[in-house]
Amino acid sequence: MRDQPRRVTPLEQCKAHAARSIPMHRAQSLTQDGTTAHIDLDGQIYTLRITRAGKLILTK
């Protein structure tokens, strides 16, 4: 019987990113446990929104 390939969990993927010095931020922290946050990039304001389905939407 062959071993099934091991599936990588999202948390393990995040740890792999951290090992490469890529910043990771919790969406709930950015929204201060709400559903919306504004993000400024060079004077342009973007809106980050967490939907009821738990998805992220970033709009300009």
N, CA, C and O atoms as a Tripos MOL2 file, in Angstrom:
@<TRIPOS>MOLECULE
protein
  240   239    60     0     0
PROTEIN
NO_CHARGES

@<TRIPOS>ATOM
      1 N           0.8370   -1.1760    0.0000 N.3       1 MET1
      2 CA          0.0000    0.0000    0.0000 C.3       1 MET1
      3 C           0.8870    1.2470    0.0000 C.2       1 MET1
      4 O           1.8350    1.3410    0.7800 O.2       1 MET1
      5 N           0.5750    2.2000   -0.8780 N.am      2 ARG2
      6 CA          1.3720    3.4210   -0.9800 C.3       2 ARG2
      7 C           0.8910    4.4680    0.0060 C.2       2 ARG2
      8 O          -0.2980    4.5610    0.3130 O.2       2 ARG2
      9 N           1.8390    5.2520    0.4950 N.am      3 ASP3
     10 CA          1.4860    6.3710    1.3720 C.3       3 ASP3
     11 C           0.8740    7.4900    0.5390 C.2       3 ASP3
     12 O           1.3510    7.8020   -0.5520 O.2       3 ASP3
     13 N          -0.1830    8.0860    1.0660 N.am      4 GLN4
     14 CA         -0.7990    9.2340    0.4170 C.3       4 GLN4
     15 C           0.0810   10.4540    0.6520 C.2       4 GLN4
     16 O           0.6760   10.5830    1.7220 O.2       4 GLN4
     17 N           0.1750   11.3640   -0.3400 N.am      5 PRO5
     18 CA          0.9470   12.5820   -0.1060 C.3       5 PRO5
     19 C           0.3270   13.3780    1.0390 C.2       5 PRO5
     20 O          -0.8950   13.4890    1.1410 O.2       5 PRO5
     21 N           1.1740   13.9250    1.8910 N.am      6 ARG6
     22 CA          0.6960   14.6960    3.0290 C.3       6 ARG6
     23 C           0.2010   16.0520    2.5570 C.2       6 ARG6
     24 O           0.8910   16.7470    1.8110 O.2       6 ARG6
     25 N          -0.9950   16.4270    2.9910 N.am      7 ARG7
     26 CA         -1.5560   17.7250    2.6460 C.3       7 ARG7
     27 C          -0.9830   18.7880    3.5790 C.2       7 ARG7
     28 O          -0.8220   18.5480    4.7750 O.2       7 ARG7
     29 N          -0.6820   19.9450    3.0370 N.am      8 VAL8
     30 CA         -0.1360   21.0480    3.8130 C.3       8 VAL8
     31 C          -1.2950   21.9230    4.2770 C.2       8 VAL8
     32 O          -2.1240   22.3480    3.4720 O.2       8 VAL8
     33 N          -1.3450   22.1880    5.5790 N.am      9 THR9
     34 CA         -2.4150   23.0140    6.1310 C.3       9 THR9
     35 C          -2.1070   24.4880    5.8950 C.2       9 THR9
     36 O          -0.9480   24.8540    5.7030 O.2       9 THR9
     37 N          -3.1440   25.3480    5.9080 N.am     10 PRO10
     38 CA         -2.8870   26.7850    5.7520 C.3      10 PRO10
     39 C          -1.9080   27.3350    6.7840 C.2      10 PRO10
     40 O          -1.0950   28.2010    6.4600 O.2      10 PRO10
     41 N          -1.9730   26.8460    8.0240 N.am     11 LEU11
     42 CA         -1.0580   27.3290    9.0550 C.3      11 LEU11
     43 C           0.3820   26.9750    8.6980 C.2      11 LEU11
     44 O           1.2890   27.7820    8.8970 O.2      11 LEU11
     45 N           0.5910   25.7730    8.1730 N.am     12 GLU12
     46 CA          1.9440   25.3790    7.7610 C.3      12 GLU12
     47 C           2.4230   26.2450    6.6060 C.2      12 GLU12
     48 O           3.6060   26.5790    6.5310 O.2      12 GLU12
     49 N           1.5090   26.6150    5.6960 N.am     13 GLN13
     50 CA          1.8850   27.4950    4.5920 C.3      13 GLN13
     51 C           2.3080   28.8490    5.1300 C.2      13 GLN13
     52 O           3.2870   29.4270    4.6590 O.2      13 GLN13
     53 N           1.5730   29.3640    6.1230 N.am     14 CYS14
     54 CA          1.9190   30.6570    6.7220 C.3      14 CYS14
     55 C           3.2870   30.5890    7.3930 C.2      14 CYS14
     56 O           4.0790   31.5250    7.2920 O.2      14 CYS14
     57 N           3.5610   29.4880    8.0740 N.am     15 LYS15
     58 CA          4.8660   29.3370    8.7180 C.3      15 LYS15
     59 C           5.9710   29.3120    7.6710 C.2      15 LYS15
     60 O           7.0620   29.8260    7.9150 O.2      15 LYS15
     61 N           5.7030   28.7190    6.5090 N.am     16 ALA16
     62 CA          6.6970   28.6980    5.4390 C.3      16 ALA16
     63 C           6.9620   30.1140    4.9430 C.2      16 ALA16
     64 O           8.1060   30.4650    4.6550 O.2      16 ALA16
     65 N           5.9200   30.9280    4.8390 N.am     17 HIS17
     66 CA          6.1010   32.3190    4.4420 C.3      17 HIS17
     67 C           6.9090   33.0740    5.4930 C.2      17 HIS17
     68 O           7.7870   33.8670    5.1530 O.2      17 HIS17
     69 N           6.6170   32.8300    6.7570 N.am     18 ALA18
     70 CA          7.3330   33.5060    7.8350 C.3      18 ALA18
     71 C           8.8170   33.1570    7.7960 C.2      18 ALA18
     72 O           9.6660   33.9900    8.1150 O.2      18 ALA18
     73 N           9.1210   31.9350    7.4090 N.am     19 ALA19
     74 CA         10.5170   31.5170    7.3340 C.3      19 ALA19
     75 C          11.2580   32.3030    6.2590 C.2      19 ALA19
     76 O          12.4820   32.4270    6.3080 O.2      19 ALA19
     77 N          10.5090   32.8360    5.2820 N.am     20 ARG20
     78 CA         11.1220   33.6360    4.2160 C.3      20 ARG20
     79 C          10.9990   35.1300    4.4930 C.2      20 ARG20
     80 O          11.2240   35.9440    3.5960 O.2      20 ARG20
     81 N          10.6490   35.4980    5.7100 N.am     21 SER21
     82 CA         10.5470   36.8880    6.1430 C.3      21 SER21
     83 C           9.4450   37.6680    5.4290 C.2      21 SER21
     84 O           9.5870   38.8710    5.2100 O.2      21 SER21
     85 N           8.3590   37.0050    5.0650 N.am     22 ILE22
     86 CA          7.2080   37.6910    4.4960 C.3      22 ILE22
     87 C           6.2790   38.0330    5.6460 C.2      22 ILE22
     88 O           5.8640   37.1400    6.3840 O.2      22 ILE22
     89 N           5.9400   39.3200    5.8170 N.am     23 PRO23
     90 CA          5.0690   39.6910    6.9330 C.3      23 PRO23
     91 C           3.6940   39.0220    6.8080 C.2      23 PRO23
     92 O           3.1620   38.8740    5.7080 O.2      23 PRO23
     93 N           3.1350   38.6230    7.9480 N.am     24 MET24
     94 CA          1.7920   38.0460    7.9770 C.3      24 MET24
     95 C           0.9770   38.8380    8.9870 C.2      24 MET24
     96 O           1.4390   39.1090   10.0950 O.2      24 MET24
     97 N          -0.2370   39.2070    8.5980 N.am     25 HIS25
     98 CA         -1.1290   39.9580    9.4690 C.3      25 HIS25
     99 C          -2.4790   39.2610    9.5060 C.2      25 HIS25
    100 O          -2.9730   38.8200    8.4680 O.2      25 HIS25
    101 N          -3.0770   39.1550   10.6710 N.am     26 ARG26
    102 CA         -4.4160   38.5860   10.7950 C.3      26 ARG26
    103 C          -5.4190   39.6330   10.3420 C.2      26 ARG26
    104 O          -5.3550   40.7810   10.7820 O.2      26 ARG26
    105 N          -6.3370   39.2580    9.4750 N.am     27 ALA27
    106 CA         -7.3450   40.1940    8.9740 C.3      27 ALA27
    107 C          -8.1610   40.7700   10.1250 C.2      27 ALA27
    108 O          -8.5330   41.9430   10.0980 O.2      27 ALA27
    109 N          -8.4410   39.9470   11.1380 N.am     28 GLN28
    110 CA         -9.2050   40.4310   12.2880 C.3      28 GLN28
    111 C          -8.4520   41.5180   13.0400 C.2      28 GLN28
    112 O          -9.0670   42.4200   13.6090 O.2      28 GLN28
    113 N          -7.1250   41.4410   13.0450 N.am     29 SER29
    114 CA         -6.3350   42.4850   13.6920 C.3      29 SER29
    115 C          -6.4000   43.7800   12.8880 C.2      29 SER29
    116 O          -6.5220   44.8640   13.4570 O.2      29 SER29
    117 N          -6.3190   43.6630   11.5740 N.am     30 LEU30
    118 CA         -6.3920   44.8540   10.7310 C.3      30 LEU30
    119 C          -7.7480   45.5520   10.8560 C.2      30 LEU30
    120 O          -7.8290   46.7780   10.7870 O.2      30 LEU30
    121 N          -8.8020   44.7700   11.0390 N.am     31 THR31
    122 CA        -10.1440   45.3450   11.1500 C.3      31 THR31
    123 C         -10.5430   45.5900   12.6010 C.2      31 THR31
    124 O         -11.6750   45.9900   12.8720 O.2      31 THR31
    125 N          -9.6290   45.3570   13.5300 N.am     32 GLN32
    126 CA         -9.8790   45.4830   14.9680 C.3      32 GLN32
    127 C         -11.1340   44.7010   15.3670 C.2      32 GLN32
    128 O         -12.0280   45.2090   16.0450 O.2      32 GLN32
    129 N         -11.1570   43.4410   14.9140 N.am     33 ASP33
    130 CA        -12.2490   42.4880   15.1570 C.3      33 ASP33
    131 C         -13.5790   42.9290   14.5630 C.2      33 ASP33
    132 O         -14.6310   42.4220   14.9520 O.2      33 ASP33
    133 N         -13.5390   43.8630   13.6300 N.am     34 GLY34
    134 CA        -14.7380   44.2550   12.8800 C.3      34 GLY34
    135 C         -14.7230   43.5780   11.5230 C.2      34 GLY34
    136 O         -14.2190   42.4640   11.3840 O.2      34 GLY34
    137 N         -15.2780   44.2540   10.5170 N.am     35 THR35
    138 CA        -15.3130   43.6690    9.1810 C.3      35 THR35
    139 C         -14.6490   44.5440    8.1280 C.2      35 THR35
    140 O         -14.5070   44.1200    6.9810 O.2      35 THR35
    141 N         -14.2350   45.7630    8.4940 N.am     36 THR36
    142 CA        -13.6970   46.6910    7.4980 C.3      36 THR36
    143 C         -12.4590   47.4060    8.0170 C.2      36 THR36
    144 O         -12.3720   47.7550    9.1950 O.2      36 THR36
    145 N         -11.4970   47.6180    7.1110 N.am     37 ALA37
    146 CA        -10.3010   48.4090    7.4290 C.3      37 ALA37
    147 C          -9.9190   49.2150    6.2000 C.2      37 ALA37
    148 O         -10.1270   48.7700    5.0710 O.2      37 ALA37
    149 N          -9.3630   50.3940    6.4160 N.am     38 HIS38
    150 CA         -8.8180   51.1900    5.3260 C.3      38 HIS38
    151 C          -7.3120   51.0280    5.3240 C.2      38 HIS38
    152 O          -6.6730   51.0130    6.3760 O.2      38 HIS38
    153 N          -6.7520   50.9060    4.1280 N.am     39 ILE39
    154 CA         -5.3180   50.7250    3.9610 C.3      39 ILE39
    155 C          -4.8170   51.8220    3.0330 C.2      39 ILE39
    156 O          -5.3500   52.0130    1.9400 O.2      39 ILE39
    157 N          -3.7900   52.5430    3.4750 N.am     40 ASP40
    158 CA         -3.2220   53.6380    2.6830 C.3      40 ASP40
    159 C          -1.9690   53.1440    1.9790 C.2      40 ASP40
    160 O          -1.0620   52.6010    2.6110 O.2      40 ASP40
    161 N          -1.9260   53.3350    0.6630 N.am     41 LEU41
    162 CA         -0.7370   53.0150   -0.1250 C.3      41 LEU41
    163 C          -0.4090   54.2270   -0.9860 C.2      41 LEU41
    164 O          -1.0630   54.4810   -1.9970 O.2      41 LEU41
    165 N           0.6070   54.9680   -0.5730 N.am     42 ASP42
    166 CA          1.0520   56.1520   -1.3130 C.3      42 ASP42
    167 C          -0.0880   57.1340   -1.5800 C.2      42 ASP42
    168 O          -0.2120   57.6630   -2.6850 O.2      42 ASP42
    169 N          -0.9150   57.3710   -0.5680 N.am     43 GLY43
    170 CA         -2.0040   58.3330   -0.7010 C.3      43 GLY43
    171 C          -3.2800   57.7580   -1.2980 C.2      43 GLY43
    172 O          -4.3060   58.4380   -1.3180 O.2      43 GLY43
    173 N          -3.2430   56.5470   -1.7760 N.am     44 GLN44
    174 CA         -4.4380   55.8780   -2.2990 C.3      44 GLN44
    175 C          -5.0430   55.0640   -1.1590 C.2      44 GLN44
    176 O          -4.3410   54.3020   -0.4960 O.2      44 GLN44
    177 N          -6.3400   55.2250   -0.9330 N.am     45 ILE45
    178 CA         -7.0150   54.5150    0.1470 C.3      45 ILE45
    179 C          -7.7440   53.2940   -0.4200 C.2      45 ILE45
    180 O          -8.5350   53.4020   -1.3570 O.2      45 ILE45
    181 N          -7.4620   52.1470    0.1650 N.am     46 TYR46
    182 CA         -8.1140   50.8890   -0.2060 C.3      46 TYR46
    183 C          -8.9590   50.4320    0.9720 C.2      46 TYR46
    184 O          -8.6470   50.7310    2.1250 O.2      46 TYR46
    185 N         -10.0250   49.7110    0.6770 N.am     47 THR47
    186 CA        -10.8980   49.1650    1.7160 C.3      47 THR47
    187 C         -10.7770   47.6440    1.7230 C.2      47 THR47
    188 O         -10.9820   46.9890    0.7010 O.2      47 THR47
    189 N         -10.4460   47.0980    2.8740 N.am     48 LEU48
    190 CA        -10.3940   45.6550    3.0780 C.3      48 LEU48
    191 C         -11.6550   45.2640    3.8330 C.2      48 LEU48
    192 O         -11.9530   45.8230    4.8880 O.2      48 LEU48
    193 N         -12.3960   44.3000    3.2880 N.am     49 ARG49
    194 CA        -13.6440   43.8980    3.9270 C.3      49 ARG49
    195 C         -13.6810   42.3880    4.0840 C.2      49 ARG49
    196 O         -13.3210   41.6510    3.1650 O.2      49 ARG49
    197 N         -14.1190   41.9290    5.2560 N.am     50 ILE50
    198 CA        -14.3400   40.5060    5.5050 C.3      50 ILE50
    199 C         -15.8320   40.2500    5.2870 C.2      50 ILE50
    200 O         -16.6710   40.8690    5.9420 O.2      50 ILE50
    201 N         -16.1600   39.3460    4.3750 N.am     51 THR51
    202 CA        -17.5630   39.0520    4.0740 C.3      51 THR51
    203 C         -18.1510   38.1040    5.1190 C.2      51 THR51
    204 O         -17.4290   37.5320    5.9360 O.2      51 THR51
    205 N         -19.4650   37.9510    5.0770 N.am     52 ARG52
    206 CA        -20.1260   37.0040    5.9970 C.3      52 ARG52
    207 C         -19.6590   35.5810    5.7570 C.2      52 ARG52
    208 O         -19.6960   34.7480    6.6630 O.2      52 ARG52
    209 N         -19.2170   35.2990    4.5270 N.am     53 ALA53
    210 CA        -18.7370   33.9530    4.1930 C.3      53 ALA53
    211 C         -17.2760   33.7500    4.5830 C.2      53 ALA53
    212 O         -16.7160   32.6770    4.3600 O.2      53 ALA53
    213 N         -16.6460   34.8000    5.1760 N.am     54 GLY54
    214 CA        -15.2710   34.6820    5.6310 C.3      54 GLY54
    215 C         -14.2320   34.9030    4.5320 C.2      54 GLY54
    216 O         -13.0780   34.5000    4.6730 O.2      54 GLY54
    217 N         -14.6420   35.5390    3.4450 N.am     55 LYS55
    218 CA        -13.7210   35.8600    2.3500 C.3      55 LYS55
    219 C         -13.2400   37.3030    2.5010 C.2      55 LYS55
    220 O         -13.8820   38.1120    3.1720 O.2      55 LYS55
    221 N         -12.1090   37.6160    1.8730 N.am     56 LEU56
    222 CA        -11.5830   38.9780    1.8960 C.3      56 LEU56
    223 C         -11.8120   39.6550    0.5640 C.2      56 LEU56
    224 O         -11.6180   39.0500   -0.4900 O.2      56 LEU56
    225 N         -12.2260   40.9140    0.6100 N.am     57 ILE57
    226 CA        -12.3870   41.7290   -0.5830 C.3      57 ILE57
    227 C         -11.5790   43.0000   -0.3770 C.2      57 ILE57
    228 O         -11.7230   43.6730    0.6440 O.2      57 ILE57
    229 N         -10.7270   43.3310   -1.3440 N.am     58 LEU58
    230 CA         -9.9350   44.5660   -1.3020 C.3      58 LEU58
    231 C         -10.3720   45.4210   -2.4840 C.2      58 LEU58
    232 O         -10.2760   44.9950   -3.6350 O.2      58 LEU58
    233 N         -10.8550   46.6390   -2.1940 N.am     59 THR59
    234 CA        -11.2990   47.5410   -3.2570 C.3      59 THR59
    235 C         -10.6060   48.8790   -3.1170 C.2      59 THR59
    236 O         -10.1290   49.2400   -2.0420 O.2      59 THR59
    237 N         -10.5570   49.6040   -4.2130 N.am     60 LYS60
    238 CA         -9.9440   50.9250   -4.2310 C.3      60 LYS60
    239 C         -11.0200   51.9760   -4.0660 C.2      60 LYS60
    240 O         -10.7200   53.1700   -4.0530 O.2      60 LYS60
@<TRIPOS>BOND
     1     1     2 1
     2     2     3 1
     3     3     4 2
     4     3     5 am
     5     5     6 1
     6     6     7 1
     7     7     8 2
     8     7     9 am
     9     9    10 1
    10    10    11 1
    11    11    12 2
    12    11    13 am
    13    13    14 1
    14    14    15 1
    15    15    16 2
    16    15    17 am
    17    17    18 1
    18    18    19 1
    19    19    20 2
    20    19    21 am
    21    21    22 1
    22    22    23 1
    23    23    24 2
    24    23    25 am
    25    25    26 1
    26    26    27 1
    27    27    28 2
    28    27    29 am
    29    29    30 1
    30    30    31 1
    31    31    32 2
    32    31    33 am
    33    33    34 1
    34    34    35 1
    35    35    36 2
    36    35    37 am
    37    37    38 1
    38    38    39 1
    39    39    40 2
    40    39    41 am
    41    41    42 1
    42    42    43 1
    43    43    44 2
    44    43    45 am
    45    45    46 1
    46    46    47 1
    47    47    48 2
    48    47    49 am
    49    49    50 1
    50    50    51 1
    51    51    52 2
    52    51    53 am
    53    53    54 1
    54    54    55 1
    55    55    56 2
    56    55    57 am
    57    57    58 1
    58    58    59 1
    59    59    60 2
    60    59    61 am
    61    61    62 1
    62    62    63 1
    63    63    64 2
    64    63    65 am
    65    65    66 1
    66    66    67 1
    67    67    68 2
    68    67    69 am
    69    69    70 1
    70    70    71 1
    71    71    72 2
    72    71    73 am
    73    73    74 1
    74    74    75 1
    75    75    76 2
    76    75    77 am
    77    77    78 1
    78    78    79 1
    79    79    80 2
    80    79    81 am
    81    81    82 1
    82    82    83 1
    83    83    84 2
    84    83    85 am
    85    85    86 1
    86    86    87 1
    87    87    88 2
    88    87    89 am
    89    89    90 1
    90    90    91 1
    91    91    92 2
    92    91    93 am
    93    93    94 1
    94    94    95 1
    95    95    96 2
    96    95    97 am
    97    97    98 1
    98    98    99 1
    99    99   100 2
   100    99   101 am
   101   101   102 1
   102   102   103 1
   103   103   104 2
   104   103   105 am
   105   105   106 1
   106   106   107 1
   107   107   108 2
   108   107   109 am
   109   109   110 1
   110   110   111 1
   111   111   112 2
   112   111   113 am
   113   113   114 1
   114   114   115 1
   115   115   116 2
   116   115   117 am
   117   117   118 1
   118   118   119 1
   119   119   120 2
   120   119   121 am
   121   121   122 1
   122   122   123 1
   123   123   124 2
   124   123   125 am
   125   125   126 1
   126   126   127 1
   127   127   128 2
   128   127   129 am
   129   129   130 1
   130   130   131 1
   131   131   132 2
   132   131   133 am
   133   133   134 1
   134   134   135 1
   135   135   136 2
   136   135   137 am
   137   137   138 1
   138   138   139 1
   139   139   140 2
   140   139   141 am
   141   141   142 1
   142   142   143 1
   143   143   144 2
   144   143   145 am
   145   145   146 1
   146   146   147 1
   147   147   148 2
   148   147   149 am
   149   149   150 1
   150   150   151 1
   151   151   152 2
   152   151   153 am
   153   153   154 1
   154   154   155 1
   155   155   156 2
   156   155   157 am
   157   157   158 1
   158   158   159 1
   159   159   160 2
   160   159   161 am
   161   161   162 1
   162   162   163 1
   163   163   164 2
   164   163   165 am
   165   165   166 1
   166   166   167 1
   167   167   168 2
   168   167   169 am
   169   169   170 1
   170   170   171 1
   171   171   172 2
   172   171   173 am
   173   173   174 1
   174   174   175 1
   175   175   176 2
   176   175   177 am
   177   177   178 1
   178   178   179 1
   179   179   180 2
   180   179   181 am
   181   181   182 1
   182   182   183 1
   183   183   184 2
   184   183   185 am
   185   185   186 1
   186   186   187 1
   187   187   188 2
   188   187   189 am
   189   189   190 1
   190   190   191 1
   191   191   192 2
   192   191   193 am
   193   193   194 1
   194   194   195 1
   195   195   196 2
   196   195   197 am
   197   197   198 1
   198   198   199 1
   199   199   200 2
   200   199   201 am
   201   201   202 1
   202   202   203 1
   203   203   204 2
   204   203   205 am
   205   205   206 1
   206   206   207 1
   207   207   208 2
   208   207   209 am
   209   209   210 1
   210   210   211 1
   211   211   212 2
   212   211   213 am
   213   213   214 1
   214   214   215 1
   215   215   216 2
   216   215   217 am
   217   217   218 1
   218   218   219 1
   219   219   220 2
   220   219   221 am
   221   221   222 1
   222   222   223 1
   223   223   224 2
   224   223   225 am
   225   225   226 1
   226   226   227 1
   227   227   228 2
   228   227   229 am
   229   229   230 1
   230   230   231 1
   231   231   232 2
   232   231   233 am
   233   233   234 1
   234   234   235 1
   235   235   236 2
   236   235   237 am
   237   237   238 1
   238   238   239 1
   239   239   240 2
@<TRIPOS>SUBSTRUCTURE
     1 MET1         2 RESIDUE 1 A MET
     2 ARG2         6 RESIDUE 1 A ARG
     3 ASP3        10 RESIDUE 1 A ASP
     4 GLN4        14 RESIDUE 1 A GLN
     5 PRO5        18 RESIDUE 1 A PRO
     6 ARG6        22 RESIDUE 1 A ARG
     7 ARG7        26 RESIDUE 1 A ARG
     8 VAL8        30 RESIDUE 1 A VAL
     9 THR9        34 RESIDUE 1 A THR
    10 PRO10       38 RESIDUE 1 A PRO
    11 LEU11       42 RESIDUE 1 A LEU
    12 GLU12       46 RESIDUE 1 A GLU
    13 GLN13       50 RESIDUE 1 A GLN
    14 CYS14       54 RESIDUE 1 A CYS
    15 LYS15       58 RESIDUE 1 A LYS
    16 ALA16       62 RESIDUE 1 A ALA
    17 HIS17       66 RESIDUE 1 A HIS
    18 ALA18       70 RESIDUE 1 A ALA
    19 ALA19       74 RESIDUE 1 A ALA
    20 ARG20       78 RESIDUE 1 A ARG
    21 SER21       82 RESIDUE 1 A SER
    22 ILE22       86 RESIDUE 1 A ILE
    23 PRO23       90 RESIDUE 1 A PRO
    24 MET24       94 RESIDUE 1 A MET
    25 HIS25       98 RESIDUE 1 A HIS
    26 ARG26      102 RESIDUE 1 A ARG
    27 ALA27      106 RESIDUE 1 A ALA
    28 GLN28      110 RESIDUE 1 A GLN
    29 SER29      114 RESIDUE 1 A SER
    30 LEU30      118 RESIDUE 1 A LEU
    31 THR31      122 RESIDUE 1 A THR
    32 GLN32      126 RESIDUE 1 A GLN
    33 ASP33      130 RESIDUE 1 A ASP
    34 GLY34      134 RESIDUE 1 A GLY
    35 THR35      138 RESIDUE 1 A THR
    36 THR36      142 RESIDUE 1 A THR
    37 ALA37      146 RESIDUE 1 A ALA
    38 HIS38      150 RESIDUE 1 A HIS
    39 ILE39      154 RESIDUE 1 A ILE
    40 ASP40      158 RESIDUE 1 A ASP
    41 LEU41      162 RESIDUE 1 A LEU
    42 ASP42      166 RESIDUE 1 A ASP
    43 GLY43      170 RESIDUE 1 A GLY
    44 GLN44      174 RESIDUE 1 A GLN
    45 ILE45      178 RESIDUE 1 A ILE
    46 TYR46      182 RESIDUE 1 A TYR
    47 THR47      186 RESIDUE 1 A THR
    48 LEU48      190 RESIDUE 1 A LEU
    49 ARG49      194 RESIDUE 1 A ARG
    50 ILE50      198 RESIDUE 1 A ILE
    51 THR51      202 RESIDUE 1 A THR
    52 ARG52      206 RESIDUE 1 A ARG
    53 ALA53      210 RESIDUE 1 A ALA
    54 GLY54      214 RESIDUE 1 A GLY
    55 LYS55      218 RESIDUE 1 A LYS
    56 LEU56      222 RESIDUE 1 A LEU
    57 ILE57      226 RESIDUE 1 A ILE
    58 LEU58      230 RESIDUE 1 A LEU
    59 THR59      234 RESIDUE 1 A THR
    60 LYS60      238 RESIDUE 1 A LYS
